[in-house]
Amino acid sequence: MTTPSLIRSLGLRDLVLMNIAAIVGLRWLSNAAQIGPASLTLWLIALMIFLLPMALAVLELSSRLPAEGGLYVWTKSAFGDTHGFIAGWSYWVSNLVFLPTALLFGAGALAHVFAAGSPGLADSAVYNGAVCLAVLWLATLVNIAGLERAKWLQNIGAVATWLVAAALLLAAGYSWWHFGSATPITTASLVPDLSSLAAWSTLAGIAFAYVGLELGPILGGEIREPRKTIPRATLISCVVIALIYFAGTAALLLALPSAKIHLITGIPQALSAVGERVGLPLLGPAMALLLALGAFGSVAAWITGTARLPFVVGVDRYLPAAVSRLHPRFGTPHVALIAQAVLTSLILLAGLSGATIREAYVLLLDMTLILAFTPLLYLFAALPVMRWRERASGKELDAGIWRAPGGFAGDRKSVV
């Protein structure tokens, strides 16, 4: 495969911020907190059984094959062209369904800013559809104008996410200190009821909340020194992401009773409650605005990454060659970006038709969970196959390849 020349615009800071913007969806805090303190234990379980194995696999696979396409290229190398196409295609389709959920969450958070004047805005299909489509196409057009410009959308989203998480922690800490915990947290309440379908459903959602470390390597051809940058960004991102999720869920439980946490607007709801207690009624709307920016930054990150999959598949001629075209001025895969935006728009509008906003959100989220884990199974399976071939060939391992769970082979250089 000869990939058309791409501009290497992403450095370490950009990739860390992209990971945080893409992976840290503060909506997952509301989703997890609905089952109470047991969600904290589920975050730790998902970290051990999913995030850490994913990080180690991405570290080694990205150092072996740091090319544009990431997961698609890894699967293709391990299992052949057909399986590479299936992995890339299913990952792309899962994100076409996922993007509307992130857009709806951002629109719901933004509606909270105007809640006093328009109390029914968050449940309006017209409002949600208009905001979601506007953000989707704005992010797409900025991506067409170049990654050097588009990366600032996800960088702003990551910073907004940090600010909301920090505000939630401070507000919840203040509320707990002065009023006690809104949700009783005891040793017994931390133990999840694994006989409950709700607990397993929440665990699946929490594991999915950690998905995204594989997104950055998809842009391998647009990252400066990808063999060094991707591992470092992965390690830094894992620590920050795990802390935000665990501490954020705990803060949400301290601020509100778990039974009263709304699925979409739980965080601005909690911050508004604390703001009213401490005499800062604008705290909720201000944080809702930042929460919307964080959600829309996440959308921008996923638009950037996932559009590269049909692009590289088009380069391999498994999709029409037009998909692999680069913009004559900006050098971006504009055809893939436009096709992705069109399909996402259709899925969004289909989800909103004939359903409440909550029903549409839950339906799209369930569809995403089902579709997303197929390509991740390929990712986990590709690594042992590559290692087995390496041993069978008897060739000496490239000294630049990072091997999980140790360091680099040969000179054992650190990735940090």
N, C-alpha and C positions, 0 to 999 in steps of 0.2 A: 504494500500500500504506500503510495506517495501522497502525503498530505500536503495540500496547498500551503504556501508560506503564511504563518500566523505571527502576530506581534506578541512578544513576551512582555506582558504588562504587569503581571502579578508578582509581588515580592512576599517576604515572610509576613509582614504586618497585614498586607491585603488578604493573604490566604487565611490567616488566623481570624480576621474579622469576617471573612466570607463564611468560614466554618461556623462561627458563632451566630451570624445572621441566618444561615440556612438551617442549623440544627436547633438552636434554642428558640423554641416556640413557646412563649409564656402561656399560650392557651392550654398547653399540656398540664400546667399547674392546676388550673380549674378542673380539668378532666380527672386528674389524679386525686385531688383533694375531696372529690365527691364521696369517696368511700372512707374518708376520715384518716386518722393517724397511721393506719396500716399501709397507706400509700407510701410513707417514708421508707418502710421496709421493702416495699416492692421496687422503689427506685434503686436501692442497694442491690437487690437481687438482679435486676435488669443490667445494672452496671457490671456485675461479675460475669453474668452468662452471655451478655451481648456486647456492651460497649468495649470492654477490654479485649475480647477476642477479635472484634471488628478492627480496633485500632492496630493490633499486632499484625493482622492479615493485610491491612492497607499499607502499613509501614513496609512490609517485605515486598508485596506485589508492586507498589509504586517505585521501589528502588530497583526491582528487576526490569519493569517495563514502564518507564515514565512518559510514554507517548500520549498524544492526544487521543482521547476515547476511554481511558481508564478501564473501567469494568468490562466494557465491550472488548477491548484489546486483550485483557487478561484472560477472559473466558475463551476468546477465539484462539489464543495461544495454547491454552490447556486442552480444549475439547474440539476445536475446529470451527470452521466458518458458520455452520448452521447453528450451533449452540451459542456462538458469539452474537449472532443476529437475534436469537430468542432472548438472551440476557439483555442486550441493549434495547430491544424493542419493548420488552415487558417493563423495564425500568423507566423508559420514556413515557409509556402509556400510564404507568402508575402515577407519574408526576403530573400528567395532564389532568388526572382526577384530583390529585393533591392540591394543586395550585388554587382551585376554587375554594377549598376549605380555608387556606391561609388568607385569601382575599376576603372571604366572608367574616373571618375573625377580625381582620383589620377594619372592615366596614362597621362591624358591631362595636368595636372599641371607639371608633370615630363618632358613632352615633351617641355615645355616652357623653361626649363633649357638649352636645346640644340637647341632652336629655330633658333639662328643665323646660325648655321652650317647645320641644317636640317629643313628648313622651313615647309615642308609638313609632318613632323613626326606625329603631333597630329591627322592628318586625315588618317593615315595608319592603316588599319585593322590588318595587320600582327604585327605591333609594339604594338598596344593596346591589341591585344589578347595575345601576348607573355608576356607583363608586367603584365597584369591582372591575368593570370594563374599562373605566378611565385609567385606573392604576395599572392594569394589565397592559394596555396598549402604550401608555407612557413609558413603562419600564422596557417594553419591547423596542420602542423607537430609540430610546437612549442606548440600548444594547447594540442596535444597528449602527449607531454613531460611534461605536468603539468601546472596547473593554476599559480603556484608560478613563473614559467618562462613566461608564456603567458601574465600575467598581465603587464609585462614591455613593451610589444608592444603597448598596449592601453595607458599606462602611458606616453610613449614617444610621442604618437600621440596627447594626450591632451596638453602636454607642447608645442609641435610644433604649435598646434592650437592657444594657448595663444600668442605665439611669433608673429605669422602672424597677429593676430587680433591687437596686440599692434603696430606692424610696420605699419599696414594699417591706424590705428588711427593717429599715429604720422605723417606719410607721407601726409595723407589727410589734417590734421591740418596745416602743413607747406605749402602745396599747396594752401589751402584756404586763409591763411594769406598773402601770397605773390602774388597770382594770382587770387584770388576770387574763388567762387564755379563754378565748371564745369557744374553742373546742377542747374539751378535756383530753389531755394526752397522758395516758398511763401505760404501764408495761403491757397490760392485757390488750389495750387498744392498738398497740403497735404490731400485734401478731395478726397477719392476714388470714381470713377464713378461706382456705384453699378448696373447700368444698362448695364455695359459692361461685356461680358463673360470673358474677360481677367482678370478683377478684381476678379471675383469669382474663376477663375482657380488659380490665384496667391494666394488668401486667402486659398484655399485648400492646395496648396503646402506649404504655410507658417505654417498652422496648423500641417501639416505632419512633418515639420522641428522640431517641439517640441516633436514629438513622441520619446519615449525611456526611460521614467522614470520607465516603467514597466519591463525593461530588467533586471536591477539589482536583483529584487526579484526572478527572475527565478533561480538565483544561491543561493537561500536562504540556502541550505544545505552546501554551501561553503563560507558563510560569518560569520565572528566572531561576536557573540552577535547580530543576525539579527534584533531583536525587537528594539534595540537601534540604531544600525548602519544605517539601511535602512532609518528611518525617518530623522535622522540628515543629511545623505548624500543627501536625496531628497531636503530638504530645502536649503542647501548650493548650490546645483547644479542649482536649479531654478533661484536663483539670478544671478549667474554667466552666465548662458545660455541666459537669457533674455537680460542682458547688452551687451553681445557679439553680439547677433543678431541685436539689435536695433542700437547700436553704429557702428557696422561694415557696415550695409547697408547705414547709413548716411555718413560714411567715403568714401564708394565706390562712392556715388553720388557726393560728393564734389570733388573727384579726376577725374572722367570721366563723360562725357555726357551720360545720361541713354541710348540713342539710340546707343551708341558705345560699351556698355558693353556686352562682349561675354558670352554666357550661361555657358560655361565650364571654360574658362580661364580668366574670368573677373577680378579676384583679381590680379594675376601676371601681367595682362595687365595694370591695374591701377597703380600698384607699379612700373612697368617699365616706364610708362609715367611720374610719379613723379620723379623717379630716373634720367631720362634724363634731366628733368628741373633743378634739383639741382646738376647735375654733378656726379651722382652715378649710372652709367649704369648697374652695377652688382646687384643693389637692387632687380630688378624684378626676375632674375634667382635664387638668393639666397632665396627669399621668396617663389618662386615656389617650390623649393626643400622642404622647411618646410611645405608648403601646401600639397604636395604629402605625406609627412610623417604623417600629420594630417589625411588625407583621409585614408591612409592605417592603421593607428591606429584605426580609426572608424571601418574599416572592421574587424580588429582583435577582437574588442569588441563585434561586432554582431556575429561573428563566435563563440566566447566563449559562449555567452548567448543563442543563438537560438538552438545550438546543444543539450542543456539540455532538450528541449521540446520533441523531439523524444525519448530521453533517458528515461524520466519519463513516457511517454506514453508506451514505451516498457516494463517498470517495471510493469505497469498495464495490460500488455498482450493485448493491443489494436493495437500494432504493433509487428512484430516478436521479440521474446525474445532476439535475437542476438543484437538488437539495444541497449538493456540495459546492455550489457557487459561492464565491466571496464577493462582497460588495466592492465595486471598482474603486471607490474612494476610501472607504474605511477599513477594508480588509476583514470584514466580519461575515459570518454565515447568515446573511440576511434572509435568504429563502427559507431556511430551516426555522429561523426566529418567527417569521411571519406565519408559516404553516402551523407552528406550535401555538401562537396566539389565537389563530382562527379556531383551531380545535378546542382549546381551553375555553374560549368564549361560548362555543356551542354546548360544551359540557356544563358550564356554569348556568346558562340559560335553561337547559333541560332540567337541572337540579332545582332551580327556583320555580319552575312552572308546576302548579298544582300542589305545592307543599309549603308548609310554614318554614321560616328561616332555620329554626332548630332542626326540623325534620330533614331539610336539605343538607345541613351541615353534618348531621349524624350519618345520613346515607352516603354522602361522598367520602366521609372519613372511613366508614366500614369498607367501602370499595377500595380505598387506597391501601388499607391494611392487607387485604386479600392479595392485591396485585404486587405489592412492594417486596414481599419476602422471596418471591421466585428468583429474581436476579441476585439477591443476597446469598441464596443457597449456592448459586454458581460461583460467587466470589469466594466463599469459604471452601468450596470443593476445588477451585483452581489451584490453590497454594500447595496442598499435598501432591497433586498431580505433577506440578512443576518440579517439586523436590524429588519425587520418585524418578522422573526423567533425568534429572541432574545426577542422581546416584547411579542410575543405569548406564548413563553415557560415560561415566568415569572421568569426565572433564573437571578441571579445577575450577572452583567457584570464583566468579568475578569478585575482586576485593572490594568493589564499591557497593555490593549488595548487602543490605541490612537483613540479618536473619533473626526472626523472633524466637525466643525472647531475649537473645544476647545482642551484642553490638555488630559491627561490620566484620565480615570475614577478613582474614589476612591481617590488616593493620589494626583492626578493632577500634576504629575511630568512633568517638561519641557522636550522636546525632543532635545533642543539645548544645 
